[in-house]
């Protein structure tokens, strides 16, 4: 018994972690906050310098909060500089997220980027919620980059000798000021770019895309982008476009570039683009372009506008392999449903592949109810249909909710397995 106890006690002191393969240890360290990574140096001699060679460095909210709680926020630039200068080995990923409450300018960013450019940086995330600085010119020397995210920078200017990012797969620009010419040069200088996201950027009103490998394009610019042109992007499969209503956009160019994208499977359109594409001439032009859509999300549909309702129906009838449909409408009821919409369910059209539908409305529910009647009657493969309304906060909404529930239960269904979920606000 005594010998067994000794063996158990001895086994308690075995350092099993240090005997793990080095790649496993690196994986553990990469998932720890930077302060905890540094603390591992006191575990043993083997661990003393192990943390200085981890390939991923992240300085985010947790790091800045830690420094603030110890009143050493003024030392943050020096701390980051010391960690970089003391690092041993390549740095494949570097993340810097400067919070808005950090009042010191990151003047050392230029030398940090220079250091990273000489250490094989592949993934770079720079988020500056403090002050909108210019992009360090050394960034364009980081030729090993595969992923780049820039958030809140005052100006992105390309040097005259910029030769592109030959390995860049993903580019994400948020709140960045860049002119049309520089943006076009940047995109065309990334020959293997697969994913491009442009969100709330300024300085241009035209986007020209030449990216033969591009598969995902998301443009979330409320009112800046008036035209989009594709020179070479025939492999695009995922497209998201956001624009405010009443923006003076070149209508023909929007329809033309969608027509030139034969492989798009996922389409997300919001408000302004729905308004533009709902015009009669564009509807006729686009009908043959919907054949490849498998998932369509339309956000901000105005059911009071007959042309937008016709656009939704046209998308449905022209998307022969559509599997998922999402519609969101925020309008208030003004125009009653048309006779055409009320009789739509009698249409013999078959949405043979549609499996999932999610429709969300505010208080203008009547148009959506008739659209749901059509979808239930025309979708033999339908599995789930979720209908969410902005009602239920008042006791007076109860009769309306009961009527909607009754209608949803009574509507004929082409699919026996279709499940209808009715979601609304509940009074406490």
C-alpha positions in Angstrom: 0.0 0.0 0.0 2.8 2.4 0.9 4.6 1.7 -2.4 1.4 2.4 -4.3 1.0 5.7 -2.5 4.6 6.6 -3.4 4.0 5.8 -7.0 0.9 8.0 -7.1 2.7 10.9 -5.4 5.6 10.6 -7.9 3.2 10.5 -10.8 1.7 13.8 -9.6 5.0 15.6 -10.2 5.6 14.3 -13.8 5.7 17.3 -16.2 3.5 15.8 -18.9 2.9 19.1 -20.7 6.6 19.8 -21.4 6.9 16.4 -23.1 4.3 17.2 -25.6 5.4 17.7 -29.2 6.5 21.3 -30.0 3.7 21.9 -32.5 1.1 20.9 -29.8 2.7 23.3 -27.3 2.7 26.1 -29.9 -1.0 25.4 -30.5 -1.7 25.8 -26.7 0.3 29.1 -26.5 -1.4 30.6 -29.5 -4.8 30.3 -27.8 -3.6 32.1 -24.6 -3.7 35.9 -24.0 -0.3 37.5 -24.5 0.2 38.1 -20.7 -0.5 34.4 -19.9 1.9 33.4 -22.7 4.6 35.4 -21.0 3.8 33.9 -17.6 4.7 30.4 -19.0 8.3 31.3 -18.8 8.4 30.6 -15.1 7.1 27.0 -15.5 10.6 25.5 -16.1 13.8 26.0 -17.9 12.4 24.4 -21.0 9.5 26.9 -21.0 11.6 30.0 -20.2 12.1 31.1 -23.8 9.5 29.1 -25.5 6.9 31.9 -25.5 9.2 34.2 -27.5 9.0 32.0 -30.5 5.2 31.7 -30.9 4.2 32.6 -34.4 0.9 34.3 -33.5 0.8 37.6 -31.6 -2.4 39.4 -30.6 -2.8 42.7 -28.9 -6.5 43.3 -28.4 -9.1 44.4 -25.8 -7.8 42.0 -23.2 -4.2 43.3 -23.5 -5.2 46.9 -23.4 -7.6 46.4 -20.5 -4.9 44.6 -18.6 -2.5 47.6 -19.1 -5.2 50.1 -18.2 -6.1 48.3 -14.9 -2.4 48.5 -13.9 -2.0 52.2 -15.0 0.7 51.3 -17.5 -1.3 52.3 -20.6 1.4 54.9 -21.5 3.9 52.0 -21.7 1.9 50.0 -24.3 3.9 51.1 -27.4 7.1 50.2 -25.6 5.8 46.9 -24.4 4.7 45.8 -27.9 8.1 47.0 -29.3 10.0 45.0 -26.6 7.9 41.9 -27.4 8.6 42.2 -31.1 12.3 42.9 -30.7 12.7 40.0 -28.3 10.8 37.6 -30.5 12.7 34.6 -31.9 11.6 33.2 -35.2 9.0 34.1 -37.9 5.7 35.8 -37.0 3.0 34.4 -39.2 0.0 36.3 -37.7 -0.1 39.7 -36.0 -3.3 41.3 -34.6 -3.5 44.9 -33.2 -6.8 46.2 -32.1 -6.5 49.7 -30.6 -9.6 50.6 -28.6 -11.3 54.0 -28.8 -10.4 54.8 -25.2 -6.7 54.6 -25.8 -5.6 58.2 -26.0 -2.0 57.8 -27.1 -1.1 57.8 -30.8 0.5 54.6 -32.0 3.6 56.3 -33.5 5.5 53.0 -33.4 3.2 51.3 -35.9 5.5 52.2 -38.8 8.5 50.4 -37.3 6.3 47.4 -36.2 5.1 46.9 -39.8 8.7 47.2 -41.0 9.8 44.5 -38.5 6.9 42.3 -39.5 7.7 42.7 -43.2 11.1 41.1 -42.5 9.7 38.3 -40.5 7.4 36.4 -42.9 4.1 37.9 -41.8 1.1 36.1 -43.5 -2.0 37.3 -41.6 -2.2 40.9 -40.5 -5.1 42.5 -38.7 -4.9 46.3 -37.9 -7.9 47.9 -36.2 -7.4 51.5 -35.0 -10.4 52.9 -33.2 -8.2 55.5 -31.6 -7.2 58.0 -34.3 -7.5 57.5 -38.0 -3.8 57.3 -39.1 -2.4 56.7 -42.6 -1.4 53.2 -43.6 2.3 52.7 -43.0 4.1 52.4 -46.4 6.1 49.4 -45.2 2.8 47.5 -45.3 3.3 47.1 -49.1 6.6 45.3 -48.5 4.9 42.4 -46.8 5.0 40.1 -49.8 4.1 37.0 -47.8 0.7 38.2 -46.8 -2.2 35.9 -47.3 -4.8 37.8 -45.3 -5.1 41.5 -44.6 -7.7 43.4 -42.6 -7.5 47.2 -42.1 -10.1 49.0 -40.0 -10.3 52.8 -39.5 -7.4 54.3 -41.3 -7.4 57.8 -42.7 -5.6 57.2 -46.0 -4.5 54.2 -48.0 -2.0 55.4 -50.7 -0.1 52.9 -52.9 3.6 53.6 -53.5 4.6 54.1 -57.1 6.7 50.9 -57.0 3.8 48.8 -55.6 4.0 45.4 -57.3 1.0 43.8 -55.6 0.4 41.1 -53.0 1.1 38.0 -55.0 0.0 35.6 -52.2 -3.0 37.6 -50.8 -6.2 35.5 -50.5 -8.4 37.7 -48.3 -8.7 41.5 -48.2 -11.0 43.3 -45.7 -11.2 47.1 -45.7 -13.4 48.9 -43.1 -13.6 52.7 -42.7 -10.6 53.3 -45.0 -10.2 56.3 -47.2 -8.9 55.3 -50.6 -9.5 56.7 -54.1 -10.8 54.8 -57.1 -7.5 54.5 -58.9 -5.6 53.2 -55.8 -8.4 50.7 -55.0 -8.4 49.3 -58.6 -4.6 49.0 -58.5 -4.7 47.2 -55.1 -7.3 44.7 -56.3 -5.7 44.0 -59.6 -2.4 43.6 -57.8 -3.7 40.5 -55.9 -3.9 37.8 -58.6 -5.0 35.0 -56.3 -7.5 37.0 -54.2 -10.4 34.9 -53.2 -12.3 37.1 -50.7 -12.8 40.9 -50.8 -14.9 42.9 -48.3 -15.3 46.6 -48.6 -17.3 48.2 -45.7 -18.1 51.8 -45.1 -15.0 53.0 -47.0 -14.8 56.5 -48.6 -12.9 58.4 -51.3 -14.4 56.7 -54.4 -17.7 56.3 -56.1 -16.7 53.6 -58.6 -15.3 50.1 -58.0 -13.5 48.2 -60.8 -12.7 44.6 -60.0 -10.2 42.6 -61.9 -9.6 39.4 -59.8 -9.8 36.1 -61.8 -9.7 34.0 -58.6 -12.3 36.0 -56.6 -15.1 34.0 -55.1 -16.5 36.2 -52.4 -17.3 39.9 -52.8 -19.1 41.9 -50.2 -19.6 45.7 -50.5 -21.3 47.4 -47.6 -21.1 51.1 -48.6 -24.3 52.9 -47.8 -24.0 55.7 -50.3 -20.6 56.0 -51.7 -20.6 53.5 -54.5 -22.4 54.6 -57.7 -21.1 52.0 -60.1 -19.3 48.6 -60.1 -17.5 47.2 -63.0 -16.0 43.7 -63.4 -13.2 43.3 -65.8 -12.4 39.7 -64.8 -14.4 38.0 -62.0 -16.2 35.1 -63.6 -15.5 32.8 -60.7 -17.5 34.8 -58.2 -19.9 32.6 -56.2 -20.9 34.8 -53.2 -22.0 38.4 -53.7 -23.4 40.9 -51.2 -24.3 44.5 -52.0 -25.5 47.2 -49.7 -26.6 50.7 -50.6 -29.1 53.2 -49.2 -32.2 54.2 -51.1 -32.4 57.2 -53.3 -28.7 57.2 -54.2 -28.0 58.3 -57.8 -26.7 55.0 -59.0 -26.1 54.0 -62.6 -29.0 51.5 -62.9 -27.8 49.8 -66.1 -24.3 49.1 -64.7 -25.8 47.2 -61.7 -27.8 44.9 -63.9 -25.0 44.5 -66.4 -22.4 43.4 -63.8 -24.8 40.9 -62.3 -25.5 39.5 -65.8 -21.7 39.0 -66.2 -21.5 36.7 -63.1 -22.7 33.3 -64.2 -21.5 31.4 -61.2 -23.0 33.3 -58.3 -24.7 31.0 -55.9 -25.3 33.2 -52.9 -26.8 36.7 -53.4 -27.4 39.3 -50.7 -29.0 42.6 -51.7 -30.1 45.5 -49.5 -32.5 48.3 -50.0 -31.0 50.6 -52.6 -29.9 47.8 -54.9 -33.4 46.2 -54.6 -34.9 49.5 -55.5 -32.6 49.9 -58.6 -33.0 46.3 -59.8 -36.8 46.4 -59.5 -37.2 48.8 -62.4 -39.0 47.2 -65.4 -36.1 47.3 -67.8 -33.7 45.7 -65.3 -36.1 42.9 -64.4 -36.2 41.8 -68.1 -32.5 42.0 -68.3 -31.8 40.0 -65.1 -34.2 37.0 -65.5 -31.7 34.8 -67.1 -29.0 35.7 -64.5 -30.8 34.0 -61.6 -30.4 30.4 -62.7 -27.3 29.8 -60.6 -28.7 31.2 -57.3 -28.9 28.7 -54.4 -29.3 31.2 -51.6 -30.9 34.7 -51.9 -31.2 37.2 -49.0 -33.2 40.4 -49.7 -33.0 42.9 -46.8 -35.1 46.1 -46.7 -37.8 45.1 -49.3 -40.6 47.7 -49.4 -43.8 45.7 -49.8 -45.7 49.0 -50.5 -43.8 49.3 -53.8 -45.4 46.9 -56.3 -42.2 46.8 -58.4 -40.2 45.5 -55.5 -42.8 42.8 -54.8 -42.6 41.8 -58.5 -38.8 41.7 -58.2 -39.1 39.2 -55.3 -41.5 37.0 -57.3 -39.3 37.3 -60.4 -36.3 36.2 -58.4 -38.2 33.2 -57.1 -39.6 32.1 -60.4 -36.2 32.6 -62.2 -34.0 30.8 -59.6 -34.6 27.2 -60.7 -32.2 25.7 -58.1 -32.9 28.1 -55.2 -32.6 26.3 -51.8 -32.7 29.1 -49.2 -34.6 32.4 -49.2 -34.4 35.2 -46.6 -36.5 38.3 -46.8 -36.5 41.2 -44.4 -38.9 44.2 -44.6 -39.1 47.1 -42.2 -41.9 49.1 -43.9 -45.2 50.1 -42.3 -48.4 49.1 -44.0 -49.6 51.7 -46.5 -50.8 49.9 -49.6 -53.1 46.9 -49.3 -52.1 43.6 -51.0 -52.9 43.6 -54.7 -55.3 41.1 -56.3 -52.4 39.6 -58.2 -50.6 38.9 -54.9 -53.7 37.4 -53.3 -54.1 35.0 -56.2 -50.4 34.1 -56.6 -50.8 30.8 -54.7 -52.9 29.6 -57.6 -49.9 29.8 -59.9 -48.7 26.4 -60.9 -45.1 27.3 -60.7 -42.9 24.8 -58.8 -40.0 25.8 -56.6 -38.7 22.3 -56.6 -35.4 22.8 -54.7 -36.5 25.4 -52.0 -35.8 23.9 -48.6 -35.6 26.8 -46.1 -37.4 30.2 -45.9 -37.0 33.0 -43.4 -39.3 36.0 -43.6 -39.1 38.9 -41.1 -41.4 42.0 -41.2 -42.4 44.8 -39.0 -46.1 45.5 -38.8 -46.7 45.3 -42.6 -47.5 41.6 -42.4 -50.3 41.1 -45.0 -48.2 41.1 -48.1 -45.8 38.6 -46.5 -48.7 36.3 -45.6 -49.9 36.1 -49.2 -46.3 35.5 -50.3 -46.0 32.7 -47.7 -49.2 31.1 -49.1 -47.5 31.0 -52.5 -44.3 29.5 -51.1 -46.1 26.8 -49.2 -48.1 25.8 -52.2 -45.2 25.8 -54.6 -42.3 24.2 -52.6 -42.5 20.4 -52.5 -39.0 20.1 -50.9 -39.6 22.7 -48.2 -38.4 21.8 -44.7 -38.8 24.9 -42.6 -40.5 28.3 -43.0 -40.0 30.9 -40.3 -42.2 33.9 -40.2 -41.3 36.7 -37.7 -43.5 39.8 -37.2 -43.0 42.9 -35.1 -46.3 42.4 -33.3 -47.2 41.2 -29.8 -46.0 44.1 -27.7 -49.5 45.4 -27.2 -52.6 43.5 -25.9 -54.5 44.8 -28.9 -52.2 42.7 -31.2 -53.7 39.4 -30.0 -56.6 39.1 -32.5 -54.2 39.9 -35.4 -51.7 37.2 -34.2 -54.5 34.7 -33.9 -55.6 35.4 -37.4 -52.1 35.0 -38.8 -51.7 31.7 -36.9 -55.0 30.4 -38.3 -54.0 31.4 -41.8 -50.6 29.7 -41.6 -52.2 26.5 -40.3 -54.9 26.5 -43.1 -52.6 27.2 -46.1 -52.1 24.2 -48.4 -48.6 22.8 -48.4 -46.8 21.0 -51.3 -44.4 19.5 -48.8 -45.7 17.1 -46.2 -42.6 17.6 -44.0 -42.7 21.4 -44.1 -42.6 23.0 -40.6 -43.9 26.5 -40.2 -42.6 28.6 -37.3 -44.4 31.7 -36.3 -42.4 34.1 -34.2 -43.6 37.3 -32.5 -43.0 39.4 -29.4 -44.6 38.2 -26.2 -46.0 40.3 -23.5 -44.3 39.8 -20.1 
